[in-house]
Amino acid sequence: MHVRRPLMAVTGLALAALLAGCAGDDLAEDNDDPTTSGSGSGGSGEGTSVVIGSQSFDEAALVTAMYQEVLEAEGYEVETRLVDTRPVYLNEMPDAVQIAPEYVAGIVDQLNTDANGPDAEPLSTSDAQETIDAGATLLEEKGITLLEPSEAFSANGYFASQEFSDAEGVTKLSDLEGQAVTLAAAPDCKGRTDCEKGLVDTYGIDITLEPLGYASTETFQAVLDGEAQIGQTSTLDGTLEDQGLLLLEDDKGIQPAQNLVPAVSSEFLADHPDVEGTLNDLMAALDNETLGQLLVQVQIDREEPAAVAQEFLESEGLL
């Protein structure tokens, strides 16, 4: 079994998920074997290359920058590859990509549908450890170890314009029951119980999906322009109010446990066990309040994720 149990059970219903230069669909290009340098005996990462794969929205870029900073401080030579959707980098794990800043339910349910088809019953629940345990076999078969989940979680959130909310009396998702709406969201929203499928089956909303991206400029603009009635973002998105947008309450609870968690190649971790302590310390330093405040610096103040990450890590004594 290659799944670490957290020191403390992380529970609670996640309220809303996934996420620099975009890479193409083949993340392995020009990276035949990034783990061959270095001693491979654990301890210092001096001279060892490692590739971090993640998604390209603000939250994911910020957390990826944190991973990069703490690993480089241990001597690793880090390359980051931020792409649009989870399957792009997950397909390259555990070989061409060794580490991914992940979300518990996101990675477990993705591996489940990869193995058992798009109609597979989700393995995730609102409890992080239950979800990890449910996905243990799939994680082991994939050659991925999940380290300690963070107290911080970020799940899918759905927003409307304040204008639409006021005019239609919509403040929660159940207010849209029986209505036909256009949803601007990530392409992988289709068929997911925490996204399009859940909005249809649990809330009874007639959804037309516009795959404009997760918390993308195009998604925000489509809702502001009335081309879409709702859009997809993170529950920690601090930009909504300033844009004239409102996060709708997930009052029927379709969001599973999306606690932040490091996903690491099991083989890479065996060769470099020091990575576990480094990333677990980072996860322990994060909670929703902290992560939300850091995201305001990125999303509202428009500071660079790398600069925000470095300042935070130094303040926590992690650098």
C-alpha positions in Angstrom: 0.0 0.0 0.0 1.5 3.3 -1.0 -1.0 5.7 0.7 0.1 7.7 3.7 -2.6 8.1 6.4 -2.8 11.7 7.8 -1.9 12.3 11.4 -5.3 13.8 11.9 -8.5 12.9 10.2 -9.5 15.6 7.8 -13.2 15.8 7.5 -15.9 18.2 6.4 -17.8 18.9 3.3 -15.7 20.6 0.7 -17.7 23.6 -0.7 -16.1 24.0 -4.0 -11.6 22.8 -7.2 -8.4 22.5 -9.7 -4.8 24.5 -10.4 2.3 29.8 -16.3 3.3 28.7 -19.4 1.0 26.1 -20.9 2.5 22.9 -22.1 1.2 20.8 -24.9 -0.6 17.5 -24.4 2.7 15.6 -24.4 4.4 16.6 -21.2 7.1 14.1 -21.7 8.6 16.1 -24.6 12.3 16.9 -24.1 12.2 15.1 -20.8 13.2 11.5 -21.3 14.2 10.7 -17.7 14.1 13.6 -15.2 15.1 11.4 -12.3 18.4 10.0 -13.5 20.6 12.8 -12.1 21.6 12.9 -8.4 22.5 10.1 -6.1 18.9 8.7 -5.7 19.8 7.8 -2.1 17.4 10.1 -0.3 18.3 13.1 1.8 19.4 16.2 -0.1 18.0 16.8 -3.5 21.3 18.2 -4.7 21.5 17.8 -8.5 18.2 15.8 -8.8 15.7 17.0 -11.4 12.0 16.8 -10.7 9.0 17.8 -12.8 5.8 19.2 -11.1 2.6 19.0 -13.2 -0.4 21.1 -12.3 -3.2 23.2 -13.6 -3.0 26.8 -14.8 -5.6 28.7 -12.7 -4.4 31.1 -10.0 -4.8 28.9 -7.0 -3.0 26.0 -8.6 -0.2 28.3 -9.9 0.3 29.7 -6.4 0.5 26.3 -4.7 2.7 25.0 -7.4 5.1 27.9 -6.8 5.2 26.9 -3.1 6.1 23.3 -4.0 8.8 24.7 -6.3 10.3 27.0 -3.7 10.5 24.4 -0.9 12.0 21.7 -3.2 14.5 24.1 -4.7 15.5 25.0 -1.1 16.4 21.3 -0.7 18.6 21.3 -3.8 16.2 19.9 -6.3 16.2 21.2 -9.9 12.5 21.9 -10.5 10.6 22.2 -13.7 6.9 23.2 -13.5 4.4 22.5 -16.2 1.0 24.2 -15.8 -1.7 23.0 -18.2 -5.5 23.3 -18.6 -6.8 20.1 -17.2 -5.8 17.3 -14.8 -5.7 14.4 -17.3 -2.9 16.1 -19.3 -0.3 15.9 -16.5 -1.8 12.8 -14.7 -1.3 10.8 -17.9 2.4 11.5 -17.6 2.7 10.4 -14.0 4.6 8.8 -12.5 7.4 8.8 -15.1 7.7 12.1 -16.9 6.0 14.0 -14.1 6.9 13.1 -10.6 4.9 15.4 -8.3 1.5 17.2 -8.6 -0.2 19.5 -6.2 -3.5 17.7 -6.0 -7.0 17.6 -4.5 -8.1 14.4 -2.7 -11.4 13.8 -4.4 -10.2 15.2 -7.8 -7.3 12.8 -8.2 -9.2 9.7 -6.8 -12.2 10.2 -9.0 -10.1 10.9 -12.0 -8.2 7.6 -11.6 -11.5 5.9 -11.0 -13.1 7.1 -14.3 -9.8 6.5 -16.1 -9.9 2.8 -15.0 -13.6 2.1 -15.0 -15.1 4.5 -17.5 -16.9 7.9 -17.4 -20.0 6.4 -15.8 -18.2 4.8 -12.8 -19.7 5.6 -9.5 -17.5 8.2 -7.7 -15.3 6.9 -4.9 -15.1 10.3 -3.2 -17.1 11.3 -0.1 -17.0 14.4 2.0 -14.3 12.8 4.2 -10.7 13.1 2.9 -9.4 9.9 4.6 -12.4 7.8 3.4 -11.8 9.0 -0.1 -8.0 8.2 0.1 -8.8 4.7 1.4 -11.4 4.1 -1.3 -8.8 5.0 -4.0 -5.9 3.2 -2.4 -5.8 0.3 -5.0 -6.0 2.7 -7.9 -3.3 4.9 -6.5 -1.0 1.9 -5.9 -1.6 0.6 -9.5 -0.9 4.0 -10.9 2.4 4.2 -8.9 1.3 7.4 -7.0 1.5 8.1 -3.3 -0.6 10.7 -1.6 1.1 12.4 1.3 -0.6 14.2 4.2 -3.8 16.1 3.2 -3.9 19.7 4.2 -6.6 21.3 6.3 -7.1 23.7 3.4 -9.6 22.6 0.8 -10.9 24.1 -2.4 -13.7 22.7 -4.4 -15.8 23.7 -7.3 -17.9 26.8 -6.8 -20.6 28.2 -9.2 -21.3 31.9 -9.5 -23.8 34.1 -11.2 -23.8 37.8 -11.9 -25.2 40.0 -9.1 -27.6 41.4 -11.7 -28.9 37.9 -12.6 -29.2 37.1 -8.9 -31.1 40.2 -8.1 -33.4 39.9 -11.1 -34.2 36.1 -10.7 -33.9 35.7 -6.9 -31.0 33.2 -7.3 -28.6 32.9 -4.3 -28.2 29.1 -4.1 -28.0 26.4 -6.7 -31.4 24.9 -5.8 -33.0 28.2 -6.9 -32.2 27.1 -10.5 -34.1 23.8 -10.3 -36.1 23.2 -13.4 -34.4 26.0 -15.3 -32.3 25.8 -18.5 -29.0 27.5 -18.0 -25.7 27.8 -19.7 -22.7 26.9 -17.6 -19.2 28.3 -18.5 -16.7 25.8 -17.0 -13.7 23.6 -17.6 -14.0 21.0 -20.4 -13.7 18.1 -17.8 -16.8 19.4 -16.0 -19.0 17.2 -18.3 -20.1 14.0 -16.6 -18.7 14.9 -13.2 -20.9 14.6 -10.1 -19.3 17.7 -8.6 -20.0 19.6 -11.8 -22.3 19.1 -14.8 -23.7 15.7 -13.8 -24.4 16.8 -10.2 -26.1 20.0 -11.3 -28.4 18.0 -13.5 -29.0 14.9 -11.3 -29.0 16.5 -7.9 -30.3 20.0 -8.6 -32.5 19.3 -11.6 -31.0 22.0 -13.7 -31.0 21.7 -17.5 -27.3 22.4 -18.2 -25.7 23.5 -21.5 -22.0 23.4 -21.0 -19.7 26.0 -22.6 -16.1 24.7 -22.1 -14.5 28.1 -21.6 -12.2 27.1 -18.7 -12.0 27.0 -15.0 -12.1 30.5 -13.5 -10.8 31.8 -16.8 -11.2 35.3 -18.1 -13.5 33.9 -20.8 -15.7 32.2 -18.2 -16.1 35.4 -16.0 -16.8 37.5 -19.1 -19.4 35.1 -20.4 -21.4 35.4 -17.2 -21.0 39.1 -17.0 -22.2 39.4 -20.6 -25.2 37.2 -20.0 -23.9 34.6 -22.5 -23.8 32.1 -19.6 -26.0 32.2 -16.5 -23.5 30.5 -14.2 -19.7 29.9 -14.2 -17.2 27.7 -12.5 -14.5 28.8 -10.1 -13.1 27.9 -6.7 -14.8 28.5 -3.4 -11.7 30.5 -2.4 -12.0 32.9 -5.3 -11.6 36.4 -3.9 -12.3 38.2 -7.1 -16.0 37.7 -7.4 -17.4 40.6 -5.5 -15.2 43.1 -7.2 -16.4 41.8 -10.6 -20.1 42.0 -9.7 -20.4 38.3 -9.3 -21.9 36.1 -6.5 -20.9 32.6 -5.4 -24.0 30.5 -5.2 -24.6 28.3 -2.2 -24.1 24.5 -2.8 -27.1 23.8 -0.6 -27.5 20.2 -1.6 -23.8 19.4 -1.1 -22.5 18.0 -4.4 -18.9 18.8 -3.5 -16.6 16.0 -2.1 -13.5 16.4 0.1 -11.2 18.5 -2.0 -8.4 18.9 0.5 -5.0 19.9 -0.9 -2.7 16.9 -1.0 0.7 16.2 -2.6 0.7 13.4 -5.2 4.1 11.9 -5.7 5.5 9.2 -7.8 6.0 6.2 -5.5 9.3 5.3 -7.1 10.6 8.8 -6.9 9.5 9.0 -3.2 11.3 5.8 -2.4 14.5 7.2 -3.9 14.0 10.6 -2.3 12.2 10.1 1.0 13.1 13.6 2.2 10.4 15.0 -0.1 7.7 13.6 2.1 8.7 15.7 5.1 9.2 18.8 3.0 5.8 18.7 1.4 4.0 17.5 4.5 5.3 20.6 6.4 4.0 22.8 3.7 0.5 21.2 3.8 0.4 21.6 7.6 1.1 25.4 7.2 -2.0 25.9 5.0 -5.6 26.3 6.0 -8.5 28.0 4.2 -8.1 31.4 5.8 -4.4 31.5 5.0 -4.8 30.3 1.5 -7.7 32.7 0.9 -5.6 35.6 2.0 -2.7 34.6 -0.2 -5.1 34.3 -3.2 -6.3 37.8 -2.6 -2.7 39.0 -3.2 -2.6 37.1 -6.5 -6.1 37.7 -7.8 -6.9 41.1 -6.4 -3.5 42.8 -5.9 -2.1 41.1 -9.0 1.1 40.0 -7.3 3.1 37.2 -8.9 2.4 33.8 -7.5 6.1 33.1 -7.0 6.6 36.3 -5.0 3.5 35.6 -2.8 4.7 32.0 -2.3 8.2 33.0 -1.3 7.0 35.7 1.2 4.6 33.2 2.8 7.2 30.4 3.1 9.8 32.7 4.6 7.2 33.9 7.2 6.4 30.3 8.1 10.1 29.3 8.4 9.8 26.9 5.5 12.6 28.6 3.6 
